[in-house]
Amino acid sequence: MNREVFDQGFEHISDTAAHTGNFCRIYALATAVIASASVRGLTAGSNAFTSVPLPAGAYIDGQFSSITLASGRVIAYRADRG
């Protein structure tokens, strides 16, 4: 990813509430389980995934509009400041 992406800010997520926004990377600070996330750009009916394990230090890139954790701590990097 370009340095500019990381200049857009981030959201620290460590609870089980839904977090919405325009995110481009989910990085695990501690082992986490993504309860659900909506991914932009996939065909209708398949734009969410559930119960995805993410080991500490791992990340997933994509266009995420919603992220909910079951456990753990992640940083969700914003794709824009808006």
Secondary structure, 3 states (H helix, E strand, C coil): CCHHHHCCCEEEECCCCCEEEEEEEEEEEEEEEEEEEEECCCCCCCCEEEEEEECCCCEEEEEEEEEEEEEEEEEEEECCCC
